[in-house]
Amino acid sequence: MTVSREVELEGHIIDSGMMQSCFGIIMDLGGSFSVQEFDIGRHKDEESYARMLVEADDEAQLQSIVHELHQHGVNPSDPKDATLVPAPDDQVVPHGFYSTTNHPTYIRHNGEWIEVEDMEMDCAVVVEDGDPPRAYTKVLNAIDEGDMVVTDETGIKVQPPERPRDSGGAFGFMQGGVSSERPSESTIRKIANAIKETKKEGGKVMAVCGPALIHSGAREDLARLVREGYVDMLSAGNGFAVHDIERDIYGTSLGMDTESLDHPRHGHKHHIYAISEVIREGGIEEAVESGTIESGVMYECVDNDRPFVLAGSIRDDGPLPDTVTDAVEAQNAIREQAHEADMVLMLSTLLHSVAVGNCLPSTTRTVCVDINPATVTQLLDRGSAQAVGMVTDIGTFVPILAEQLLGEE
């Protein structure tokens, strides 16, 4: 005896590939389906709708199929209110709690759909009664005893971003994927236009930076973008800030002159000397105010009031006083920044790109640039499918981007 569930898809489900993917999921998991209703949108601004019956051999198999379909934006055609179960203790979620995707999500509560706030992947959803009621994500270590946590997948609606039918406009190229074949200057021009459009809309641009940006000689160009307001906030590690400051004080990055490529005598000590100077001053802001730091990315962040988060790691030298060494505190600081960002530039850093990507909703415009294709593909594989990946030298990318943004000013 088979069991069945009626589900529905809506949106640009044909040209986005959503419908084909759902058919494949059902068959791959051993189920079957029959399409009961299918309305095709025949114009660019018209959406399509499909209702189908999914069948399986037993309830466990059906639940597995419906779970996978749900991640692709397929929802039950007869939605019920979400199931809420109180958290039994601090940092403990109920069995079967709903683990979020990074897509826009809605919870049905008292017969109404509530949009979930602060979307990010791998979180629980907590619902608070009120006027109006709220639904929002919480990481597991932030769960409080008694929080009403959404469990199972009843009364949950997910809306993955769809590929736009019209590929024009500043953001038309941002359809995900990784390529080193795309014409670099052409793609960078489109990224520059996307940044301009984001700023025009009143949005914020966040840069996620690795030390290679300093080593490659792109420091001054990124500093210009911070100074001129094209980068509103910065997320990086202790190493990025140390090398940026070392370049200002000693003219080297990790002991190497980034202009002549020479290694000055005792240059290998410069990074630790730079750290000690900032510690002596009490922090980066104090070192800027005293004149110890006179240029660079961190200087421009302080001088132009651009917030930054430096997240520590086990291998950090020093670290700088501004580095957040508690991993949970660093996650929370990154999360707070990420939720404010409307566009993110991930510039040659694997660990920070994935960390920030984990905190971003899938609606945030994201560009990841790295000379190593594995960095870009790992970001996409980890769930940041909205990211545009560009495999190129960061020392080439940032100066061309700065020229595109600032060349006419």
N, C-alpha and C positions, 0 to 999 in steps of 0.2 A: 504494500500500500504506500503510495507516494504522499508527500506533504507539499504544500504550495504556499506562495506568498505573492501578492499583487504589488508591483512597484511601478514607479514612473520616473521618466527622465524629461527634462525640459531645458531649453536654451539652444545654443548652436551645436546640437548634439551630432550632426552629420559631419560638417566640415571640420569640427574640432577633433573628430575621431573618437568621441566619447561613446557613441552607440556601438561602434565596432569593438572597442575595448571591452564593453560590458558583455557582448555576445561571447567573446573569447573567454572571459572570466568564468561565465556560467558553464561553458563546455569543458574548459580545462579542469574544473572542480567536479565534473561528473554529473552536472545537472542538465536540465533542459528548459526550454522557454517557448512561449507562444506570444506573438505580438497581438494585442487585442485592440489597440487604437494607435494610429500614427498620423499626426498632422504635420505636414512639412511647411516650414517657413520659406516662402518663395522670393523674398526680397531681403536685402542686407540687414534691414532693421527688424525683421520678423524672426521670432524664435520658433523652434520645432518642439513637438511634444510626442512622447511615446509612452504607452501604458502596456505592460506585459506581465504575464503570469510565469513565475519562476517555480520549477518543480524539482524535487530532490527525493532520494530514497527514504530519508529519515530527517528528523528535526535537527540533529547535530550537523548534518551535511548542508541542510538549508540555511542554518544560521551562519555557517562558514561562508557560503556563497553570498548571502545578504550582507555580511560584514565587509567582504571585499568590494561588493558593488557600492556600498555606502561610502567608501573612501573615494570613489569616483563620482560622487554627486547623485547617486540613485537613491530615491527615498520611497518609503511605503506610501501607497496611494490612499490609505486610510489612517493618517497619523493619530497617535494617542499622546497624552501628556508624558513627558519624560519621567523616568523612575528616579526618585531622590531617596538616598539612604544617608543617615548621619554618619560622619566619620567617627569611629570608635575611640580614637585617641589622637593626640598631636602627631603629625607626620605619618598617620596611618589612614589609608583609604579603604573603603568597603571593597569586598570581593566583587569582581566583575565591573569595576568602575570604567567609565568611558575614557579612553586615552585619545587625546585630540590629534588631529592633523593640523597643518598650518593654514588651512583654507577657511574662508568665512563660514561661520557655523551659527546655527539658530537652534534654540531649545524651546520646545512647546511646554508651556506652563500655564495652568488654568485656562486652557483653550486658546492661548495666544502665543505667537512666535516671538521670542526674545533673542536679539542678536547677542552673541557671546563677545564680551569685551577682551581686549589685549590678546588676540589670537596668537598662539604659537604651538608648535608640535610637542607631543609627549608630556602633556599636562592633564590635570583633572579639571572638570568644570564644576563650579560651585554656584548654587542659586540662592539668592536672598529675596525673601518676600519684602514688599514695600510698595510704595506708590510713586513711580512704577517699580515692579520687581526687577532685579538685576541678575545677569548670568555673566561670569567671568572666569578666566583660567587661573589656576594656581599650580605652581610646581609642588611636587610631593612634600618637600621639606618645609613648605609654608602652610600645609594643611593644619587646621585647628580642630580639636575635638568638638564634635557637634556640627561642623560644616555640613550642609546638605549637598551631597555629591551626586552628580548624575551617574547612574549605572546602566549597564546594558546599552542598547542602541535605539530604544523606543523613544519617539519624540525628539529626534535629533535630525537636523537637516544640514547637509554640507554642500557648499557651492564652490567647486574648484574653478579657478580662472579658465576662461575659454580662449582659444586662439581667435583673435579678431578677424572678421571677414575683410575689413578694410585695412591694408597694411601701410597706409599712408600716415602722415603726421609724425611728430617727434618720437612717439613711442611705438610706431608700427613695427620696427625691427626687433623689439624686445619680446621674442616668442620662445626663448629658451634655446638650449643647445650649445654645443662646443665646436669651435672651428678655428683652425689656423690658416684656412684657405681664404677667408674673407679679406678683401682689400683693407689693409690696416687703416690708412688715412680716411677712407670712406666710412668705415665702422666707427672710428674715433670721432669723426664729424657728427655722426648720428648720436653718439653718446653725449657729445657737447651740447647738441640741440636738446636732448632729453634733460640735461642738467638745467639749461636755460628755461625750459618749459616748467620744470619742477619749481624753480625759483619764482618764475612768473606767477605760478599758482599759489605762491606763499608757502611752499613746502620746504622741508629741510633735507640737506644732503649730508650723508655721513661717510667718512673715509675710514676704512679698516686697513691698517698699514703694517708691513713687515720691514725688517732691517734692510732687506735687499734694495728697497727704494733709496735708502741713503747711500749704500755701497755703489749703486749704479749711477749716481750723480743727478738724480731727479729731485733732490731735496729742495733746491731753490724754487723750482717750478711748483711743487706742492705748497711750499710756503706762500707763494704768490696767490694761489687759489684760496688758501685760508684767509690771507689778508684782504682779498677782494670780495670775500663773502660767498664764493662758490662752494666752499666746504664749511658746514656749520658746526660740525662736531667730529671728534676723532676717537677711534678705538684702536688700541695698539698694546704691545707688551713693553716691559721694561727695556728690552734690547733696542727697540726702535728709538725710544726717547734718549737712551744713553748715546747711541751712535750719532743722532742728530745734534746733541749737545757737544759731544766730542768734536764733531766737525766744526762747530762754532768756536770752541775754545782752542783747539789744537790743529785744526785744518785737516784732520784725518778721520777715517771711519774704520773702526777696529784696527787701528794702527797704519792704515794705508791712505796716502794722499789721493783723494778721489779725482783730482785733476791730472796730476803727473803720473799716478799709479806707483809712485815710489813708496818705499817703506822707511820712514825716518828712523834714525837711531833711537832706541827705546820707545818706538811708536806703539809697540804691543802693550805698553803700560798706560797709554792715553785713556783708554775706556775706563779703567779703574780710577785714574786721576780725576776724570770728569765726574764720576759718581761721587768721589770724596768732596769735590768742590761744591756740588749741589747739596750734599748732606751738611756741609759746613754752613751753608746759607740757610738751611731749614726746609728747602723745597724748591721746585722749579719756579713758582711765582716769585718767591723771595730772591732767587738768583737773577731773574729778569729785572726786578725792581732795583737791585743793587748794581746792575750793569755787568755782572759776571757772564750772563748769557745775552748776546746782542743781536742774534739773527737765528733763522731756522724755523722749522715747523712748530716746535714747542714754544719758541719765542712769540710767533704770530698768534698761536692759540691764546697765550696769556695776554698779549698786547691788545688783541681784538675781542677778548671775552668769548672765545670759542671753547666750550666745555670739552674735556677729554677724560677718557678712562684708560689707565694703564693697568692691565691685569698681569699678575705675577705668575711665575712658573718655578718649578723645582730647580732649574738650572740658572736662575738669575744671579748675576753679580750685583753686590750691593745689598738690596736693590735701592733705587731712588726712593726718597721719602714719599713720593706721590703714588708709588706702585701699591695696588691693592693685593696683599699677599694671602688673604683668606679667600679660598676658592668660591665659597658660597656668596660672600660679599661681592666678589668680582663678577660672578654671574648676575647677581641682582643689579649691579651698576650697569653692566652691558645690556641687560634686559630693559632697563629704564631708558637708556639711549635708543635702543633698537625700536622700541614702541613709538618713539617720537620721529623716527626717520621716514621720509617719503621716497628717498632713493639712496642706495648704498653702493659705494665703490669699494670693492675688495681688491687690494693692491698687493699682490705677491706675499701672501701669508696663508699657509694652510690651516694651522690650528685656530687662528683668530677668525678666519673666514667661516669655518665650520661652526665655531662657537656662536658667532653673531648670526649666521644663517639659521641656526636652531631656534633663535629667538624671534625671527621675522615672520610675519604673516605672508602668505603667498601673494598678496596684493602689493607688496612693497617692490618697487623696481630695483633690480639688483644686477650689477655688472661685476664679474670676477675676472681679473687679469693676472696671469702668471705664465712664466716661461715653461713651467712643468705642466703638461696636460693632466697629470694625475690629480693635481690640486683642484682643477676646475671640475673634472668628472666626479671626484669624491664629494664635492659640495652638492652637485646635482643629485648624485646617488643617495646622499644623506637626507634628501627631501626638499631641497631648495630648487624645485623644478622650474621656478620662474626666472632663475638667473640666466643671464647671457654670459657665456664663457668666451674669453678671448685669449688665445695662447700666443703670447708675444713678450718681448723684453720690456720690463717695467721702466727701464731707463729710456726707452723709446716712446712708450705710451704716454707717460705723464707730461713730458715736454710738448708733444704734439697736441695733447688735450689742452694744456695751458695756452698754446698758441691759438687753438680754435676758439677758446673762451675769451682770451684777453688780447688777441692780436689786433682786433679792430678798435680797442679802447684807447 
